[in-house]
Amino acid sequence: MAKTVLNDWGISKCRDIGAIVFNLIEYNVFSKTENDQLDDFAEIYTFDEAFVKPFQPKKANPAAVARKD
């Protein structure tokens, strides 16, 4: 559900989260160090890797399914 909601909000990659963070920094809601930069959020993971794959059903072992002792 998270990926669906984030995509609906126009957030589809880590860099989009970085843009939100840096906007909050600009408005003094967050702060940063001199080493922090938007590129810190570039391509850390894909949203499919984070929000889809961990929740997909595990594939059954075909040999175990065929045995059915």
PQR file of N, CA, C, O and H, with PARSE charges and radii, in Angstrom:
ATOM      1  N   MET A   1       0.819  -1.189   0.000 -0.4000 1.5000
ATOM      2  CA  MET A   1       0.000   0.000   0.000 -0.0000 2.0000
ATOM      3  C   MET A   1       0.871   1.266   0.000  0.5500 1.7000
ATOM      4  O   MET A   1       0.501   2.277  -0.597 -0.5500 1.4000
ATOM      5  N   ALA A   2       2.027   1.204   0.671 -0.4000 1.5000
ATOM      6  CA  ALA A   2       2.905   2.383   0.752 -0.0000 2.0000
ATOM      7  C   ALA A   2       3.325   2.858  -0.635  0.5500 1.7000
ATOM      8  O   ALA A   2       3.287   4.054  -0.926 -0.5500 1.4000
ATOM      9  H   ALA A   2       2.328   0.383   1.155  0.4000 1.0000
ATOM     10  N   LYS A   3       3.725   1.917  -1.491 -0.4000 1.5000
ATOM     11  CA  LYS A   3       4.164   2.299  -2.841 -0.0000 2.0000
ATOM     12  C   LYS A   3       3.026   2.965  -3.610  0.5500 1.7000
ATOM     13  O   LYS A   3       3.251   3.940  -4.328 -0.5500 1.4000
ATOM     14  H   LYS A   3       3.755   0.946  -1.255  0.4000 1.0000
ATOM     15  N   THR A   4       1.820   2.453  -3.467 -0.4000 1.5000
ATOM     16  CA  THR A   4       0.658   3.022  -4.149 -0.0000 2.0000
ATOM     17  C   THR A   4       0.407   4.453  -3.687  0.5500 1.7000
ATOM     18  O   THR A   4       0.184   5.342  -4.509 -0.5500 1.4000
ATOM     19  H   THR A   4       1.637   1.662  -2.884  0.4000 1.0000
ATOM     20  N   VAL A   5       0.441   4.675  -2.394 -0.4000 1.5000
ATOM     21  CA  VAL A   5       0.195   6.020  -1.849 -0.0000 2.0000
ATOM     22  C   VAL A   5       1.304   6.974  -2.265  0.5500 1.7000
ATOM     23  O   VAL A   5       1.028   8.084  -2.720 -0.5500 1.4000
ATOM     24  H   VAL A   5       0.621   3.953  -1.727  0.4000 1.0000
ATOM     25  N   LEU A   6       2.562   6.550  -2.114 -0.4000 1.5000
ATOM     26  CA  LEU A   6       3.682   7.423  -2.494 -0.0000 2.0000
ATOM     27  C   LEU A   6       3.628   7.757  -3.982  0.5500 1.7000
ATOM     28  O   LEU A   6       3.844   8.907  -4.364 -0.5500 1.4000
ATOM     29  H   LEU A   6       2.786   5.648  -1.745  0.4000 1.0000
ATOM     30  N   ASN A   7       3.344   6.770  -4.823 -0.4000 1.5000
ATOM     31  CA  ASN A   7       3.228   7.035  -6.259 -0.0000 2.0000
ATOM     32  C   ASN A   7       2.100   8.022  -6.547  0.5500 1.7000
ATOM     33  O   ASN A   7       2.236   8.893  -7.406 -0.5500 1.4000
ATOM     34  H   ASN A   7       3.168   5.835  -4.513  0.4000 1.0000
ATOM     35  N   ASP A   8       0.997   7.887  -5.834 -0.4000 1.5000
ATOM     36  CA  ASP A   8      -0.118   8.817  -6.005 -0.0000 2.0000
ATOM     37  C   ASP A   8       0.290  10.242  -5.664  0.5500 1.7000
ATOM     38  O   ASP A   8      -0.208  11.198  -6.259 -0.5500 1.4000
ATOM     39  H   ASP A   8       0.886   7.180  -5.136  0.4000 1.0000
ATOM     40  N   TRP A   9       1.194  10.379  -4.708 -0.4000 1.5000
ATOM     41  CA  TRP A   9       1.702  11.697  -4.314 -0.0000 2.0000
ATOM     42  C   TRP A   9       2.836  12.181  -5.223  0.5500 1.7000
ATOM     43  O   TRP A   9       3.367  13.273  -5.021 -0.5500 1.4000
ATOM     44  H   TRP A   9       1.598   9.603  -4.225  0.4000 1.0000
ATOM     45  N   GLY A  10       3.209  11.371  -6.225 -0.4000 1.5000
ATOM     46  CA  GLY A  10       4.285  11.754  -7.142 -0.0000 2.0000
ATOM     47  C   GLY A  10       5.670  11.406  -6.621  0.5500 1.7000
ATOM     48  O   GLY A  10       6.673  11.924  -7.111 -0.5500 1.4000
ATOM     49  H   GLY A  10       2.778  10.484  -6.389  0.4000 1.0000
ATOM     50  N   ILE A  11       5.723  10.528  -5.630 -0.4000 1.5000
ATOM     51  CA  ILE A  11       6.998  10.118  -5.042 -0.0000 2.0000
ATOM     52  C   ILE A  11       7.263   8.695  -5.507  0.5500 1.7000
ATOM     53  O   ILE A  11       6.563   7.764  -5.109 -0.5500 1.4000
ATOM     54  H   ILE A  11       4.908  10.107  -5.231  0.4000 1.0000
ATOM     55  N   SER A  12       8.284   8.529  -6.358 -0.4000 1.5000
ATOM     56  CA  SER A  12       8.515   7.207  -6.930 -0.0000 2.0000
ATOM     57  C   SER A  12       9.957   6.727  -6.798  0.5500 1.7000
ATOM     58  O   SER A  12      10.290   5.633  -7.255 -0.5500 1.4000
ATOM     59  H   SER A  12       8.853   9.285  -6.681  0.4000 1.0000
ATOM     60  N   LYS A  13      10.808   7.529  -6.179 -0.4000 1.5000
ATOM     61  CA  LYS A  13      12.200   7.114  -5.999 -0.0000 2.0000
ATOM     62  C   LYS A  13      12.801   7.826  -4.788  0.5500 1.7000
ATOM     63  O   LYS A  13      12.253   8.811  -4.294 -0.5500 1.4000
ATOM     64  H   LYS A  13      10.538   8.417  -5.807  0.4000 1.0000
ATOM     65  N   CYS A  14      13.923   7.314  -4.329 -0.4000 1.5000
ATOM     66  CA  CYS A  14      14.571   7.865  -3.131 -0.0000 2.0000
ATOM     67  C   CYS A  14      14.896   9.348  -3.281  0.5500 1.7000
ATOM     68  O   CYS A  14      14.793  10.112  -2.321 -0.5500 1.4000
ATOM     69  H   CYS A  14      14.368   6.514  -4.731  0.4000 1.0000
ATOM     70  N   ARG A  15      15.279   9.744  -4.465 -0.4000 1.5000
ATOM     71  CA  ARG A  15      15.632  11.152  -4.686 -0.0000 2.0000
ATOM     72  C   ARG A  15      14.425  12.068  -4.415  0.5500 1.7000
ATOM     73  O   ARG A  15      14.601  13.211  -3.993 -0.5500 1.4000
ATOM     74  H   ARG A  15      15.362   9.124  -5.245  0.4000 1.0000
ATOM     75  N   ASP A  16      13.216  11.575  -4.653 -0.4000 1.5000
ATOM     76  CA  ASP A  16      12.015  12.366  -4.356 -0.0000 2.0000
ATOM     77  C   ASP A  16      11.909  12.623  -2.846  0.5500 1.7000
ATOM     78  O   ASP A  16      11.515  13.710  -2.423 -0.5500 1.4000
ATOM     79  H   ASP A  16      13.073  10.647  -4.996  0.4000 1.0000
ATOM     80  N   ILE A  17      12.262  11.622  -2.044 -0.4000 1.5000
ATOM     81  CA  ILE A  17      12.278  11.800  -0.594 -0.0000 2.0000
ATOM     82  C   ILE A  17      13.329  12.843  -0.231  0.5500 1.7000
ATOM     83  O   ILE A  17      13.097  13.696   0.625 -0.5500 1.4000
ATOM     84  H   ILE A  17      12.582  10.740  -2.387  0.4000 1.0000
ATOM     85  N   GLY A  18      14.476  12.772  -0.880 -0.4000 1.5000
ATOM     86  CA  GLY A  18      15.529  13.762  -0.659 -0.0000 2.0000
ATOM     87  C   GLY A  18      15.062  15.174  -0.972  0.5500 1.7000
ATOM     88  O   GLY A  18      15.398  16.114  -0.252 -0.5500 1.4000
ATOM     89  H   GLY A  18      14.665  12.079  -1.576  0.4000 1.0000
ATOM     90  N   ALA A  19      14.295  15.328  -2.035 -0.4000 1.5000
ATOM     91  CA  ALA A  19      13.771  16.651  -2.390 -0.0000 2.0000
ATOM     92  C   ALA A  19      12.856  17.185  -1.292  0.5500 1.7000
ATOM     93  O   ALA A  19      12.875  18.375  -0.977 -0.5500 1.4000
ATOM     94  H   ALA A  19      14.022  14.564  -2.620  0.4000 1.0000
ATOM     95  N   ILE A  20      12.056  16.291  -0.715 -0.4000 1.5000
ATOM     96  CA  ILE A  20      11.180  16.706   0.394 -0.0000 2.0000
ATOM     97  C   ILE A  20      12.031  17.140   1.583  0.5500 1.7000
ATOM     98  O   ILE A  20      11.779  18.184   2.184 -0.5500 1.4000
ATOM     99  H   ILE A  20      12.040  15.325  -0.970  0.4000 1.0000
ATOM    100  N   VAL A  21      13.031  16.340   1.918 -0.4000 1.5000
ATOM    101  CA  VAL A  21      13.911  16.658   3.046 -0.0000 2.0000
ATOM    102  C   VAL A  21      14.586  18.014   2.822  0.5500 1.7000
ATOM    103  O   VAL A  21      14.624  18.846   3.728 -0.5500 1.4000
ATOM    104  H   VAL A  21      13.235  15.491   1.430  0.4000 1.0000
ATOM    105  N   PHE A  22      15.112  18.233   1.635 -0.4000 1.5000
ATOM    106  CA  PHE A  22      15.821  19.484   1.381 -0.0000 2.0000
ATOM    107  C   PHE A  22      14.878  20.688   1.315  0.5500 1.7000
ATOM    108  O   PHE A  22      15.293  21.808   1.612 -0.5500 1.4000
ATOM    109  H   PHE A  22      15.081  17.557   0.899  0.4000 1.0000
ATOM    110  N   ASN A  23      13.635  20.476   0.935 -0.4000 1.5000
ATOM    111  CA  ASN A  23      12.652  21.557   1.039 -0.0000 2.0000
ATOM    112  C   ASN A  23      12.389  21.897   2.504  0.5500 1.7000
ATOM    113  O   ASN A  23      12.264  23.069   2.860 -0.5500 1.4000
ATOM    114  H   ASN A  23      13.298  19.566   0.694  0.4000 1.0000
ATOM    115  N   LEU A  24      12.305  20.880   3.343 -0.4000 1.5000
ATOM    116  CA  LEU A  24      12.109  21.119   4.776 -0.0000 2.0000
ATOM    117  C   LEU A  24      13.327  21.808   5.396  0.5500 1.7000
ATOM    118  O   LEU A  24      13.183  22.609   6.319 -0.5500 1.4000
ATOM    119  H   LEU A  24      12.406  19.929   3.053  0.4000 1.0000
ATOM    120  N   ILE A  25      14.507  21.503   4.900 -0.4000 1.5000
ATOM    121  CA  ILE A  25      15.720  22.199   5.346 -0.0000 2.0000
ATOM    122  C   ILE A  25      15.643  23.672   4.956  0.5500 1.7000
ATOM    123  O   ILE A  25      15.960  24.552   5.757 -0.5500 1.4000
ATOM    124  H   ILE A  25      14.624  20.851   4.151  0.4000 1.0000
ATOM    125  N   GLU A  26      15.223  23.929   3.732 -0.4000 1.5000
ATOM    126  CA  GLU A  26      15.123  25.309   3.234 -0.0000 2.0000
ATOM    127  C   GLU A  26      14.175  26.137   4.102  0.5500 1.7000
ATOM    128  O   GLU A  26      14.392  27.334   4.291 -0.5500 1.4000
ATOM    129  H   GLU A  26      14.966  23.214   3.082  0.4000 1.0000
ATOM    130  N   TYR A  27      13.129  25.505   4.627 -0.4000 1.5000
ATOM    131  CA  TYR A  27      12.156  26.221   5.455 -0.0000 2.0000
ATOM    132  C   TYR A  27      12.454  26.092   6.952  0.5500 1.7000
ATOM    133  O   TYR A  27      11.600  26.366   7.795 -0.5500 1.4000
ATOM    134  H   TYR A  27      12.953  24.532   4.474  0.4000 1.0000
ATOM    135  N   ASN A  28      13.689  25.668   7.265 -0.4000 1.5000
ATOM    136  CA  ASN A  28      14.179  25.568   8.637 -0.0000 2.0000
ATOM    137  C   ASN A  28      13.376  24.616   9.519  0.5500 1.7000
ATOM    138  O   ASN A  28      13.344  24.775  10.739 -0.5500 1.4000
ATOM    139  H   ASN A  28      14.383  25.445   6.580  0.4000 1.0000
ATOM    140  N   VAL A  29      12.737  23.641   8.912 -0.4000 1.5000
ATOM    141  CA  VAL A  29      12.061  22.602   9.690 -0.0000 2.0000
ATOM    142  C   VAL A  29      13.099  21.550  10.089  0.5500 1.7000
ATOM    143  O   VAL A  29      13.079  21.051  11.215 -0.5500 1.4000
ATOM    144  H   VAL A  29      12.763  23.512   7.921  0.4000 1.0000
ATOM    145  N   PHE A  30      13.996  21.217   9.172 -0.4000 1.5000
ATOM    146  CA  PHE A  30      15.124  20.324   9.415 -0.0000 2.0000
ATOM    147  C   PHE A  30      16.396  21.140   9.286  0.5500 1.7000
ATOM    148  O   PHE A  30      16.383  22.262   8.780 -0.5500 1.4000
ATOM    149  H   PHE A  30      14.012  21.622   8.258  0.4000 1.0000
ATOM    150  N   SER A  31      17.483  20.567   9.745 -0.4000 1.5000
ATOM    151  CA  SER A  31      18.791  21.212   9.538 -0.0000 2.0000
ATOM    152  C   SER A  31      19.706  20.194   8.875  0.5500 1.7000
ATOM    153  O   SER A  31      19.374  19.013   8.775 -0.5500 1.4000
ATOM    154  H   SER A  31      17.493  19.656  10.156  0.4000 1.0000
ATOM    155  N   LYS A  32      20.843  20.661   8.433 -0.4000 1.5000
ATOM    156  CA  LYS A  32      21.800  19.779   7.777 -0.0000 2.0000
ATOM    157  C   LYS A  32      23.209  20.181   8.145  0.5500 1.7000
ATOM    158  O   LYS A  32      23.457  21.279   8.644 -0.5500 1.4000
ATOM    159  H   LYS A  32      21.112  21.621   8.515  0.4000 1.0000
ATOM    160  N   THR A  33      24.123  19.271   7.889 -0.4000 1.5000
ATOM    161  CA  THR A  33      25.536  19.592   8.065 -0.0000 2.0000
ATOM    162  C   THR A  33      26.083  20.069   6.730  0.5500 1.7000
ATOM    163  O   THR A  33      25.395  20.005   5.712 -0.5500 1.4000
ATOM    164  H   THR A  33      23.922  18.379   7.484  0.4000 1.0000
ATOM    165  N   GLU A  34      27.279  20.530   6.736 -0.4000 1.5000
ATOM    166  CA  GLU A  34      27.881  21.002   5.481 -0.0000 2.0000
ATOM    167  C   GLU A  34      28.145  19.851   4.517  0.5500 1.7000
ATOM    168  O   GLU A  34      28.348  20.078   3.324 -0.5500 1.4000
ATOM    169  H   GLU A  34      27.838  20.582   7.563  0.4000 1.0000
ATOM    170  N   ASN A  35      28.144  18.623   5.018 -0.4000 1.5000
ATOM    171  CA  ASN A  35      28.386  17.460   4.164 -0.0000 2.0000
ATOM    172  C   ASN A  35      27.115  16.876   3.564  0.5500 1.7000
ATOM    173  O   ASN A  35      27.194  16.067   2.639 -0.5500 1.4000
ATOM    174  H   ASN A  35      27.980  18.439   5.987  0.4000 1.0000
ATOM    175  N   ASP A  36      25.957  17.259   4.060 -0.4000 1.5000
ATOM    176  CA  ASP A  36      24.699  16.722   3.551 -0.0000 2.0000
ATOM    177  C   ASP A  36      24.379  17.309   2.187  0.5500 1.7000
ATOM    178  O   ASP A  36      24.545  18.506   1.949 -0.5500 1.4000
ATOM    179  H   ASP A  36      25.892  17.916   4.811  0.4000 1.0000
ATOM    180  N   GLN A  37      23.916  16.437   1.293 -0.4000 1.5000
ATOM    181  CA  GLN A  37      23.555  16.892  -0.047 -0.0000 2.0000
ATOM    182  C   GLN A  37      22.438  16.025  -0.619  0.5500 1.7000
ATOM    183  O   GLN A  37      22.222  14.896  -0.180 -0.5500 1.4000
ATOM    184  H   GLN A  37      23.781  15.465   1.486  0.4000 1.0000
ATOM    185  N   LEU A  38      21.752  16.559  -1.580 -0.4000 1.5000
ATOM    186  CA  LEU A  38      20.634  15.852  -2.203 -0.0000 2.0000
ATOM    187  C   LEU A  38      21.073  14.514  -2.796  0.5500 1.7000
ATOM    188  O   LEU A  38      20.313  13.545  -2.774 -0.5500 1.4000
ATOM    189  H   LEU A  38      21.927  17.476  -1.937  0.4000 1.0000
ATOM    190  N   ASP A  39      22.275  14.461  -3.317 -0.4000 1.5000
ATOM    191  CA  ASP A  39      22.774  13.215  -3.913 -0.0000 2.0000
ATOM    192  C   ASP A  39      22.888  12.076  -2.901  0.5500 1.7000
ATOM    193  O   ASP A  39      23.016  10.915  -3.292 -0.5500 1.4000
ATOM    194  H   ASP A  39      22.892  15.248  -3.335  0.4000 1.0000
ATOM    195  N   ASP A  40      22.842  12.392  -1.611 -0.4000 1.5000
ATOM    196  CA  ASP A  40      22.839  11.341  -0.587 -0.0000 2.0000
ATOM    197  C   ASP A  40      21.609  10.444  -0.730  0.5500 1.7000
ATOM    198  O   ASP A  40      21.603   9.318  -0.234 -0.5500 1.4000
ATOM    199  H   ASP A  40      22.737  13.335  -1.294  0.4000 1.0000
ATOM    200  N   PHE A  41      20.584  10.932  -1.395 -0.4000 1.5000
ATOM    201  CA  PHE A  41      19.336  10.193  -1.572 -0.0000 2.0000
ATOM    202  C   PHE A  41      19.223   9.520  -2.940  0.5500 1.7000
ATOM    203  O   PHE A  41      18.212   8.885  -3.238 -0.5500 1.4000
ATOM    204  H   PHE A  41      20.589  11.847  -1.798  0.4000 1.0000
ATOM    205  N   ALA A  42      20.238   9.656  -3.755 -0.4000 1.5000
ATOM    206  CA  ALA A  42      20.174   9.151  -5.131 -0.0000 2.0000
ATOM    207  C   ALA A  42      20.277   7.634  -5.186  0.5500 1.7000
ATOM    208  O   ALA A  42      21.259   7.055  -4.721 -0.5500 1.4000
ATOM    209  H   ALA A  42      21.059  10.172  -3.514  0.4000 1.0000
ATOM    210  N   GLU A  43      19.281   7.006  -5.743 -0.4000 1.5000
ATOM    211  CA  GLU A  43      19.286   5.579  -6.086 -0.0000 2.0000
ATOM    212  C   GLU A  43      19.778   4.679  -4.954  0.5500 1.7000
ATOM    213  O   GLU A  43      20.634   3.824  -5.183 -0.5500 1.4000
ATOM    214  H   GLU A  43      18.483   7.477  -6.121  0.4000 1.0000
ATOM    215  N   ILE A  44      19.266   4.849  -3.763 -0.4000 1.5000
ATOM    216  CA  ILE A  44      19.625   3.977  -2.650 -0.0000 2.0000
ATOM    217  C   ILE A  44      18.982   2.607  -2.857  0.5500 1.7000
ATOM    218  O   ILE A  44      19.635   1.580  -2.675 -0.5500 1.4000
ATOM    219  H   ILE A  44      18.571   5.543  -3.577  0.4000 1.0000
ATOM    220  N   TYR A  45      17.727   2.590  -3.231 -0.4000 1.5000
ATOM    221  CA  TYR A  45      16.998   1.366  -3.550 -0.0000 2.0000
ATOM    222  C   TYR A  45      15.823   1.750  -4.427  0.5500 1.7000
ATOM    223  O   TYR A  45      15.448   2.921  -4.500 -0.5500 1.4000
ATOM    224  H   TYR A  45      17.196   3.425  -3.379  0.4000 1.0000
ATOM    225  N   THR A  46      15.239   0.759  -5.095 -0.4000 1.5000
ATOM    226  CA  THR A  46      14.029   1.036  -5.858 -0.0000 2.0000
ATOM    227  C   THR A  46      12.835   0.818  -4.936  0.5500 1.7000
ATOM    228  O   THR A  46      12.919   0.056  -3.973 -0.5500 1.4000
ATOM    229  H   THR A  46      15.543  -0.192  -5.035  0.4000 1.0000
ATOM    230  N   PHE A  47      11.752   1.469  -5.224 -0.4000 1.5000
ATOM    231  CA  PHE A  47      10.562   1.307  -4.404 -0.0000 2.0000
ATOM    232  C   PHE A  47      10.007  -0.112  -4.520  0.5500 1.7000
ATOM    233  O   PHE A  47       9.396  -0.607  -3.572 -0.5500 1.4000
ATOM    234  H   PHE A  47      11.683   2.088  -6.006  0.4000 1.0000
ATOM    235  N   ASP A  48      10.206  -0.779  -5.662 -0.4000 1.5000
ATOM    236  CA  ASP A  48       9.788  -2.174  -5.776 -0.0000 2.0000
ATOM    237  C   ASP A  48      10.579  -3.046  -4.795  0.5500 1.7000
ATOM    238  O   ASP A  48      10.012  -3.927  -4.149 -0.5500 1.4000
ATOM    239  H   ASP A  48      10.702  -0.377  -6.431  0.4000 1.0000
ATOM    240  N   GLU A  49      11.900  -2.796  -4.686 -0.4000 1.5000
ATOM    241  CA  GLU A  49      12.728  -3.560  -3.749 -0.0000 2.0000
ATOM    242  C   GLU A  49      12.282  -3.354  -2.305  0.5500 1.7000
ATOM    243  O   GLU A  49      12.319  -4.286  -1.501 -0.5500 1.4000
ATOM    244  H   GLU A  49      12.360  -2.081  -5.211  0.4000 1.0000
ATOM    245  N   ALA A  50      11.868  -2.156  -1.983 -0.4000 1.5000
ATOM    246  CA  ALA A  50      11.523  -1.833  -0.604 -0.0000 2.0000
ATOM    247  C   ALA A  50      10.076  -2.122  -0.246  0.5500 1.7000
ATOM    248  O   ALA A  50       9.791  -2.576   0.863 -0.5500 1.4000
ATOM    249  H   ALA A  50      11.838  -1.400  -2.636  0.4000 1.0000
ATOM    250  N   PHE A  51       9.167  -1.867  -1.161 -0.4000 1.5000
ATOM    251  CA  PHE A  51       7.747  -1.903  -0.817 -0.0000 2.0000
ATOM    252  C   PHE A  51       6.932  -3.008  -1.486  0.5500 1.7000
ATOM    253  O   PHE A  51       5.763  -3.198  -1.151 -0.5500 1.4000
ATOM    254  H   PHE A  51       9.398  -1.498  -2.061  0.4000 1.0000
ATOM    255  N   VAL A  52       7.535  -3.742  -2.429 -0.4000 1.5000
ATOM    256  CA  VAL A  52       6.785  -4.790  -3.121 -0.0000 2.0000
ATOM    257  C   VAL A  52       7.398  -6.174  -2.856  0.5500 1.7000
ATOM    258  O   VAL A  52       6.730  -7.057  -2.320 -0.5500 1.4000
ATOM    259  H   VAL A  52       8.485  -3.588  -2.701  0.4000 1.0000
ATOM    260  N   LYS A  53       8.652  -6.355  -3.229 -0.4000 1.5000
ATOM    261  CA  LYS A  53       9.282  -7.678  -3.154 -0.0000 2.0000
ATOM    262  C   LYS A  53       9.215  -8.319  -1.764  0.5500 1.7000
ATOM    263  O   LYS A  53       8.944  -9.517  -1.681 -0.5500 1.4000
ATOM    264  H   LYS A  53       9.195  -5.637  -3.665  0.4000 1.0000
ATOM    265  N   PRO A  54       9.446  -7.586  -0.671 -0.5600 1.5000
ATOM    266  CA  PRO A  54       9.389  -8.248   0.644  0.2800 2.0000
ATOM    267  C   PRO A  54       8.010  -8.800   0.999  0.5500 1.7000
ATOM    268  O   PRO A  54       7.891  -9.629   1.901 -0.5500 1.4000
ATOM    269  N   PHE A  55       6.986  -8.358   0.312 -0.4000 1.5000
ATOM    270  CA  PHE A  55       5.619  -8.753   0.660 -0.0000 2.0000
ATOM    271  C   PHE A  55       4.981  -9.708  -0.340  0.5500 1.7000
ATOM    272  O   PHE A  55       3.816 -10.077  -0.193 -0.5500 1.4000
ATOM    273  H   PHE A  55       7.082  -7.684  -0.420  0.4000 1.0000
ATOM    274  N   GLN A  56       5.739 -10.108  -1.354 -0.4000 1.5000
ATOM    275  CA  GLN A  56       5.218 -11.064  -2.327 -0.0000 2.0000
ATOM    276  C   GLN A  56       5.268 -12.467  -1.732  0.5500 1.7000
ATOM    277  O   GLN A  56       6.153 -12.768  -0.932 -0.5500 1.4000
ATOM    278  H   GLN A  56       6.685  -9.808  -1.473  0.4000 1.0000
ATOM    279  N   PRO A  57       4.329 -13.323  -2.115 -0.5600 1.5000
ATOM    280  CA  PRO A  57       4.349 -14.704  -1.611  0.2800 2.0000
ATOM    281  C   PRO A  57       5.632 -15.416  -2.031  0.5500 1.7000
ATOM    282  O   PRO A  57       6.160 -15.190  -3.120 -0.5500 1.4000
ATOM    283  N   LYS A  58       6.106 -16.256  -1.167 -0.4000 1.5000
ATOM    284  CA  LYS A  58       7.290 -17.066  -1.494 -0.0000 2.0000
ATOM    285  C   LYS A  58       6.894 -18.090  -2.542  0.5500 1.7000
ATOM    286  O   LYS A  58       5.790 -18.635  -2.511 -0.5500 1.4000
ATOM    287  H   LYS A  58       5.677 -16.439  -0.283  0.4000 1.0000
ATOM    288  N   LYS A  59       7.805 -18.346  -3.469 -0.4000 1.5000
ATOM    289  CA  LYS A  59       7.540 -19.364  -4.494 -0.0000 2.0000
ATOM    290  C   LYS A  59       7.694 -20.737  -3.860  0.5500 1.7000
ATOM    291  O   LYS A  59       8.638 -20.989  -3.112 -0.5500 1.4000
ATOM    292  H   LYS A  59       8.702 -17.903  -3.494  0.4000 1.0000
ATOM    293  N   ALA A  60       6.770 -21.606  -4.164 -0.4000 1.5000
ATOM    294  CA  ALA A  60       6.811 -22.964  -3.630 -0.0000 2.0000
ATOM    295  C   ALA A  60       7.886 -23.760  -4.326  0.5500 1.7000
ATOM    296  O   ALA A  60       8.153 -23.558  -5.511 -0.5500 1.4000
ATOM    297  H   ALA A  60       6.003 -21.402  -4.772  0.4000 1.0000
ATOM    298  N   ASN A  61       8.503 -24.665  -3.592 -0.4000 1.5000
ATOM    299  CA  ASN A  61       9.483 -25.595  -4.160 -0.0000 2.0000
ATOM    300  C   ASN A  61       8.712 -26.638  -4.966  0.5500 1.7000
ATOM    301  O   ASN A  61       7.944 -27.404  -4.382 -0.5500 1.4000
ATOM    302  H   ASN A  61       8.287 -24.829  -2.630  0.4000 1.0000
ATOM    303  N   PRO A  62       8.890 -26.694  -6.286 -0.5600 1.5000
ATOM    304  CA  PRO A  62       8.107 -27.625  -7.122  0.2800 2.0000
ATOM    305  C   PRO A  62       8.250 -29.078  -6.672  0.5500 1.7000
ATOM    306  O   PRO A  62       7.278 -29.830  -6.743 -0.5500 1.4000
ATOM    307  N   ALA A  63       9.419 -29.492  -6.218 -0.4000 1.5000
ATOM    308  CA  ALA A  63       9.622 -30.862  -5.777 -0.0000 2.0000
ATOM    309  C   ALA A  63       8.811 -31.163  -4.527  0.5500 1.7000
ATOM    310  O   ALA A  63       8.241 -32.247  -4.401 -0.5500 1.4000
ATOM    311  H   ALA A  63      10.208 -28.881  -6.161  0.4000 1.0000
ATOM    312  N   ALA A  64       8.755 -30.211  -3.606 -0.4000 1.5000
ATOM    313  CA  ALA A  64       8.011 -30.397  -2.365 -0.0000 2.0000
ATOM    314  C   ALA A  64       6.505 -30.451  -2.645  0.5500 1.7000
ATOM    315  O   ALA A  64       5.781 -31.210  -2.000 -0.5500 1.4000
ATOM    316  H   ALA A  64       9.217 -29.331  -3.709  0.4000 1.0000
ATOM    317  N   VAL A  65       6.040 -29.662  -3.588 -0.4000 1.5000
ATOM    318  CA  VAL A  65       4.616 -29.643  -3.932 -0.0000 2.0000
ATOM    319  C   VAL A  65       4.225 -30.966  -4.579  0.5500 1.7000
ATOM    320  O   VAL A  65       3.149 -31.493  -4.299 -0.5500 1.4000
ATOM    321  H   VAL A  65       6.628 -29.045  -4.113  0.4000 1.0000
ATOM    322  N   ALA A  66       5.079 -31.508  -5.436 -0.4000 1.5000
ATOM    323  CA  ALA A  66       4.782 -32.750  -6.150 -0.0000 2.0000
ATOM    324  C   ALA A  66       4.756 -33.954  -5.216  0.5500 1.7000
ATOM    325  O   ALA A  66       4.003 -34.898  -5.454 -0.5500 1.4000
ATOM    326  H   ALA A  66       5.954 -31.079  -5.663  0.4000 1.0000
ATOM    327  N   ARG A  67       5.566 -33.938  -4.156 -0.4000 1.5000
ATOM    328  CA  ARG A  67       5.643 -35.093  -3.238 -0.0000 2.0000
ATOM    329  C   ARG A  67       4.380 -35.294  -2.428  0.5500 1.7000
ATOM    330  O   ARG A  67       3.830 -36.396  -2.423 -0.5500 1.4000
ATOM    331  H   ARG A  67       6.178 -33.171  -3.962  0.4000 1.0000
ATOM    332  N   LYS A  68       3.926 -34.318  -1.778 -0.4000 1.5000
ATOM    333  CA  LYS A  68       2.725 -34.370  -0.910 -0.0000 2.0000
ATOM    334  C   LYS A  68       2.593 -35.716  -0.203  0.5500 1.7000
ATOM    335  O   LYS A  68       1.658 -36.471  -0.468 -0.5500 1.4000
ATOM    336  H   LYS A  68       4.373 -33.423  -1.783  0.4000 1.0000
ATOM    337  N   ASP A  69       3.519 -36.009   0.685 -0.4000 1.5000
ATOM    338  CA  ASP A  69       3.536 -37.274   1.423 -0.0000 2.0000
ATOM    339  C   ASP A  69       2.295 -37.507   2.186  0.5500 1.7000
ATOM    340  O   ASP A  69       2.166 -38.532   2.856 -0.5500 1.4000
ATOM    341  H   ASP A  69       4.279 -35.395   0.899  0.4000 1.0000
TER
END
